[in-house]
Amino acid sequence: MEESSFATLFPKYREKYLREVWPSVTRALKEYGIACELNLVEGSMTVRTTIKTFDPYIIIKSRDLIKLLSRSVPAPQALKILQDDVQCDVIKIGGMVRNKERYVKRRQRLIGPNGSTLKAIEMLTNCYVLVQGNTVSCMGGWKGLKTVRKIIEDCMRNMHPIYHIKELMIKRELAKDPALADQSWDRFLPKFKKKNVQRKKPAKIGKGKKDQVFPPAPQPSKIDMQIESGEYFLSQEAKRRRAAQEKLDKQKEALSASQKRRRDAFVAPKEDGPEDGDAARKKKREVGADDVKASVAKLKVKSAAKKEEERNRKSSRNVQDYLSGAGKREKKEKKEKKEKKRSPD
C-alpha cells in the first residue's frame, strides 16, 4: 500500500517546546490514523498515512499542523486545524519591503500598541493571527483568511490596517439589517483618498559644475604601481631584500633623529656678550626717550584743551553778565520815567 508523507523543518528555539507537546500531538493524530515523527537531530517533523487512515484529506490537515507548529503557533491552537471548518494560511511578509527599518515599522504597525490592532483584526474576521519573524500565521474560515491576507498585504504596502478595520466594522453593522441584504453597500463605506505628501527634495549634487561626458579616470591599482616601479618583476628573494633594506633605512633615520634630540638636550643656551648688553641698554634708553616724548605731547594736548575750555566758559559768562546788566538798566529807566510822571511840575 502506498503512503503519503510530508516533512517540515523547525527552528532551534522550538525544539524544547515541541519535545514537551509532542505526546499530545501524537495522540491527536492517532485518532485519524496518521503517524508522526519528531527528528531532533535533523530538526524536522514528519507526518505519514497508515493502514488505519480513513480520511484522504487528513494528511493535508496534518501537513498544515506541523507547518503551524514550526511557525510558533501554540499546540492547543494548532490542533484546531484538524477540524473540517478551520483552514490556515501562512503569509510570507519578509520579501515585501526591501528596507529593513521600514519593514520593522510596518510589521509593528500591523501588531499595534500592546497588540490592539491584531486583536481587532481577529475579532472582526473570526480568525487567529500570529506574527512571527518573517511570516504571519492565520487560522479560520476561508472568508476570514481572505480578508486577513488583504489587510496584511496592504499594510506591508504602506496602507494602515485601521482603514480596513473601520470598513469591517461598518460592514458588520450593515449585515445586521435584512433590508440591505440585496443592496449595494458602497454608499455606506468610507472612501479614503491617498494623500501625496510632498517630501523635501535633496539638494542638487555638484551644483554649478558642468556635467562630465566621460567618467573620471580610474585610480591605478597596487599591481599597476608595482609594474610601473619594476617591483612586480622582481623575484621573491629580491623583494625580501628590498623590504629589509627599506626597513633598515627607516630604522637608521629614526635612530639619527633620536640621537639628535638627545644631543640638543646637552647644548648650553646662548648667553648675551658685553656688546650685546650695550646694544640692549641703548635700545632700552631709546625706547624710554620715545615714551617720555609721547607723554609730553599728550600733556600738551590736554593743557591746550583745558585752556580752550576755560576761555569758552569765560566768554559765555561775560555774555550772560552783559545781558543781565542790560535788563537792569532798562528796569531802572522805566522806574525813573514813572517817578517823573507822578511828581508835579
NUMARNU-906210 format. One line per 5 residues: for each residue x, y negated, z of C-alpha. Coordinates in pm, 1 decimal, decimal comma. Layout:
BEGIN
X/Y/Z  ...
// end
This chain:
BEGIN
0,0/0,0/0,0  134,6/-341,2/-94,9  167,6/-608,2/174,5  170,1/-985,9/160,7  408,4/-1183,2/380,6
505,0/-1544,6/443,6  801,7/-1684,7/636,7  892,8/-2034,1/752,9  1188,4/-2185,1/936,9  1160,0/-2385,7/1258,4
1397,2/-2642,0/1417,5  1630,3/-2550,2/1702,4  1444,1/-2758,3/1962,6  1124,1/-2549,2/1907,6  1296,5/-2222,3/1996,4
1228,6/-2235,6/2372,1  860,4/-2325,2/2331,7  796,3/-2061,9/2061,9  955,2/-1793,5/2278,3  708,9/-1880,2/2556,4
390,3/-1888,6/2343,2  475,5/-1606,9/2100,7  288,3/-1333,6/2301,6  -36,7/-1533,9/2277,0  17,1/-1589,0/1902,2
80,4/-1216,4/1853,1  -242,1/-1123,6/2038,7  -448,1/-1372,1/1834,2  -314,1/-1240,6/1501,0  -350,1/-876,3/1607,5
-727,9/-919,0/1620,8  -724,7/-994,8/1245,3  -480,8/-715,0/1165,2  -180,3/-942,3/1098,4  172,5/-858,1/1215,2
408,2/-1140,4/1312,9  778,7/-1161,6/1387,3  994,4/-1427,8/1556,4  1360,8/-1420,5/1448,6  1567,2/-1639,8/1681,6
1894,0/-1560,9/1502,1  1779,4/-1698,5/1165,1  1530,4/-1942,0/1322,0  1231,6/-1815,1/1124,6  873,0/-1691,3/1176,4
719,8/-1423,7/953,0  360,5/-1300,6/912,0  253,1/-998,9/702,6  -55,3/-793,3/633,5  -101,6/-439,5/768,7
-326,4/-143,7/700,7  -574,9/-283,5/956,0  -611,3/-619,9/774,2  -971,9/-657,1/658,7  -991,5/-1028,6/562,4
-793,3/-1109,5/245,3  -776,5/-1484,3/320,8  -649,3/-1442,9/677,0  -288,4/-1418,6/553,2  -318,6/-1775,3/413,8
-452,0/-1889,4/750,9  -159,9/-1713,3/923,2  83,5/-1890,1/692,5  -72,7/-2226,4/793,3  -47,8/-2123,8/1158,9
329,3/-2068,5/1154,3  371,5/-2386,4/948,5  187,3/-2589,8/1215,0  385,4/-2425,3/1495,9  712,2/-2522,1/1323,3
589,8/-2885,5/1298,7  548,2/-2916,3/1681,1  171,2/-2858,7/1695,9  82,4/-2700,3/2034,9  -7,0/-2329,6/2011,9
-366,5/-2362,5/2150,2  -441,8/-2627,4/1886,0  -262,8/-2440,4/1605,6  -458,4/-2118,0/1674,7  -781,0/-2301,6/1580,6
-666,3/-2281,4/1216,8  -777,0/-1915,6/1217,0  -1139,9/-2034,6/1228,3  -1325,4/-2049,8/896,3  -1435,9/-2414,5/920,2
-1090,3/-2553,0/1010,2  -830,6/-2637,5/745,7  -488,5/-2801,3/769,9  -271,7/-3040,1/572,0  95,7/-3123,9/628,9
170,4/-3462,9/470,1  535,1/-3545,4/396,1  598,0/-3917,2/454,7  979,0/-3912,8/457,7  1028,9/-3998,6/89,7
754,6/-4261,1/56,4  969,5/-4552,2/182,2  1337,9/-4591,7/97,6  1433,2/-4846,8/361,0  1487,8/-4672,4/696,2
1385,3/-4968,8/914,8  1071,6/-5033,1/708,6  984,3/-4661,9/724,8  1011,6/-4656,4/1106,4  792,5/-4969,0/1137,1
518,9/-4827,1/913,8  523,1/-4492,3/1092,3  488,2/-4676,0/1424,9  203,8/-4880,9/1273,4  24,9/-4552,9/1197,5
59,9/-4439,6/1560,2  -33,5/-4778,3/1708,1  27,4/-4912,4/2061,1  6,3/-4619,9/2304,6  -130,2/-4403,4/2020,0
-454,6/-4605,4/1995,8  -462,5/-4620,4/1611,5  -404,9/-4245,3/1582,4  -677,9/-4178,3/1839,5  -924,6/-4397,1/1646,1
-848,3/-4207,9/1321,8  -904,5/-3874,7/1499,6  -1239,9/-3987,0/1641,6  -1369,8/-4125,6/1310,3  -1255,9/-3833,2/1091,2
-1306,8/-3547,6/1345,2  -952,6/-3429,3/1269,5  -645,1/-3355,0/1478,2  -348,2/-3569,3/1365,8  13,0/-3533,9/1486,5
304,0/-3748,4/1363,4  632,2/-3560,7/1400,0  955,9/-3665,3/1229,2  905,4/-3698,2/854,4  568,5/-3518,5/843,3
211,0/-3572,7/963,0  17,0/-3255,5/1053,1  -363,6/-3273,4/1024,2  -633,4/-3020,9/1116,7  -1006,8/-3044,8/1048,7
-1267,6/-3023,8/776,3  -1190,5/-3085,1/409,1  -1371,6/-3420,5/401,9  -1186,9/-3548,9/708,6  -848,9/-3426,2/578,4
-904,3/-3611,9/251,1  -975,7/-3936,4/441,4  -676,0/-3891,0/672,0  -441,6/-3833,6/376,3  -565,2/-4154,3/208,9
-515,4/-4356,0/532,1  -160,5/-4220,9/580,5  -53,6/-4275,6/219,8  -194,1/-4632,5/218,4  -20,4/-4704,7/549,5
314,9/-4599,1/404,3  239,0/-4826,0/104,6  209,9/-5124,6/343,7  -168,1/-5124,5/399,9  -263,3/-5139,7/766,9
-480,0/-4849,7/895,9  -714,4/-5096,8/1069,9  -880,9/-5174,4/734,2  -972,2/-4809,7/684,8  -1084,2/-4781,3/1047,8
-1325,4/-5075,3/1005,0  -1462,7/-4922,2/686,2  -1514,1/-4582,7/854,1  -1695,0/-4743,2/1149,6  -1935,6/-4922,2/912,6
-1993,7/-4600,9/715,2  -2071,9/-4409,0/1034,1  -2334,8/-4666,0/1132,6  -2486,3/-4667,3/782,1  -2509,7/-4286,4/782,3
-2748,8/-4304,5/1078,4  -3009,6/-4491,0/868,2  -3203,2/-4242,9/647,0  -3338,1/-4528,2/428,7  -2984,2/-4596,8/299,1
-2911,5/-4233,5/209,0  -2985,9/-4284,9/-162,4  -2846,8/-4640,1/-189,2  -2500,9/-4777,7/-259,7  -2309,6/-4896,2/46,9
-2074,0/-5128,4/-142,1  -2262,9/-5441,4/-32,0  -2209,5/-5349,3/334,2  -1843,4/-5252,2/312,9  -1581,2/-5525,8/365,4
-1367,6/-5632,8/72,0  -1014,1/-5715,9/179,5  -817,1/-5931,2/-59,0  -446,4/-5875,2/-86,2  -257,0/-6189,0/11,9
56,8/-6262,2/-183,0  282,5/-6420,5/79,3  546,2/-6642,1/-80,2  885,0/-6548,4/54,9  1181,1/-6778,8/75,8
1384,9/-6747,2/-240,8  1755,3/-6677,3/-185,5  1999,4/-6949,8/-280,6  2147,2/-6906,8/-625,4  2489,3/-6748,3/-601,5
2762,8/-6927,2/-792,0  2562,2/-7245,6/-844,7  2725,7/-7486,3/-1089,5  2954,0/-7225,1/-1239,7  2916,7/-7110,6/-1596,3
2808,5/-6753,0/-1646,9  3107,5/-6542,9/-1743,1  3061,2/-6342,8/-2060,7  3320,5/-6081,9/-1966,3  3371,5/-5931,8/-1621,5
3690,1/-6016,9/-1429,2  3997,1/-5807,3/-1497,5  4031,0/-5507,6/-1264,9  4292,0/-5518,0/-991,0  4595,4/-5293,4/-1053,9
4585,4/-4971,9/-854,7  4863,7/-4835,3/-638,2  4974,0/-4595,5/-913,6  4984,1/-4880,1/-1169,0  5210,6/-5083,2/-941,2
5436,7/-4780,0/-886,2  5465,5/-4726,9/-1262,8  5548,7/-5095,2/-1310,9  5823,2/-5086,9/-1047,5  5955,9/-4748,2/-1165,7
5890,1/-4576,7/-832,0  5636,9/-4340,8/-990,7  5905,1/-4164,6/-1197,0  6141,7/-4106,0/-904,9  6180,1/-3758,8/-754,6
6061,3/-3675,1/-405,4  6417,8/-3688,5/-271,0  6480,1/-4030,9/-428,6  6152,2/-4160,0/-287,4  6253,2/-4035,4/56,2
6593,7/-4205,6/32,6  6433,1/-4526,6/-84,5  6181,4/-4525,3/200,3  6460,6/-4454,9/451,9  6671,2/-4741,3/311,4
6374,7/-4983,8/335,5  6312,8/-4875,1/692,3  6683,5/-4926,0/777,7  6682,0/-5276,5/623,5  6379,4/-5373,1/828,6
6544,3/-5244,5/1145,1  6859,6/-5447,1/1068,1  6656,2/-5764,0/1015,5  6469,3/-5710,3/1342,4  6795,6/-5641,3/1526,8
6965,7/-5955,6/1392,4  6662,8/-6166,2/1484,7  6660,0/-6031,8/1842,6  7037,2/-6089,8/1879,4  6996,1/-6448,1/1757,2
6724,1/-6506,8/2018,2  6949,9/-6372,5/2290,8  7243,7/-6592,8/2177,7  7022,9/-6903,2/2166,8  6931,7/-6848,9/2532,1
7300,5/-6895,6/2632,5  7364,4/-7212,7/2425,3  7406,0/-7519,4/2653,0  7176,3/-7817,9/2584,2  7328,1/-8123,8/2411,4
7436,2/-8399,4/2654,9  7446,6/-8776,1/2585,9  7802,6/-8912,9/2541,3  7922,0/-9261,6/2650,1  7848,1/-9411,5/2310,6
7501,4/-9261,6/2308,3  7439,9/-9404,2/2658,1  7536,6/-9759,1/2549,1  7311,2/-9737,5/2244,5  7019,6/-9620,8/2459,0
7070,0/-9903,3/2709,8  7094,0/-10158,7/2427,0  6774,7/-10026,0/2275,6  6604,7/-10043,6/2615,3  6712,8/-10408,1/2657,7
6580,1/-10491,6/2313,4  6251,4/-10328,2/2392,9  6234,8/-10519,4/2723,7  6306,1/-10850,1/2545,3  6029,8/-10779,8/2294,8
5787,9/-10712,3/2581,3  5880,2/-11045,4/2750,4  5826,5/-11236,6/2423,8  5490,7/-11073,2/2374,5  5378,1/-11154,4/2731,7
5492,0/-11521,4/2695,6  5293,2/-11554,1/2371,8  4984,0/-11410,9/2543,3  5017,5/-11657,8/2834,3  5047,2/-11949,1/2591,5
4732,1/-11842,7/2410,1  4546,4/-11810,9/2741,9  4659,7/-12156,2/2867,4  4560,6/-12319,9/2536,4  4217,4/-12158,2/2560,5
4175,5/-12283,4/2918,7  4272,5/-12640,0/2822,7  4025,9/-12637,3/2531,5  3751,8/-12512,0/2760,1  3827,4/-12784,4/3022,4
3822,5/-13053,0/2751,7  3483,6/-12936,6/2625,3  3344,6/-12932,2/2978,7  3461,8/-13292,3/3044,1  3318,9/-13422,0/2718,4
2980,6/-13263,5/2789,5  2986,4/-13415,9/3141,6  3058,2/-13768,5/3003,3  2769,7/-13739,5/2760,6  2535,2/-13638,5/3044,3
2659,2/-13929,7/3261,0  2608,1/-14173,2/2977,1  2256,2/-14051,8/2912,6  2164,8/-14067,1/3281,7  2316,1/-14421,5/3312,7
2116,3/-14550,0/3009,4  1798,2/-14422,1/3168,4  1871,7/-14600,9/3490,5  1935,0/-14932,3/3307,6  1602,8/-14909,0/3124,7
1418,3/-14848,6/3450,2  1594,9/-15148,4/3608,0  1498,5/-15381,4/3318,9  1133,5/-15272,5/3336,4  1124,6/-15335,5/3709,2
1267,9/-15690,7/3666,3  1006,2/-15769,9/3394,1  722,3/-15660,6/3625,8  855,4/-15876,5/3909,8  877,0/-16184,2/3677,2
515,0/-16139,7/3573,1  395,2/-16117,3/3931,6  588,0/-16421,3/4055,3  411,0/-16765,8/3984,6  582,7/-17016,0/3761,5
// end
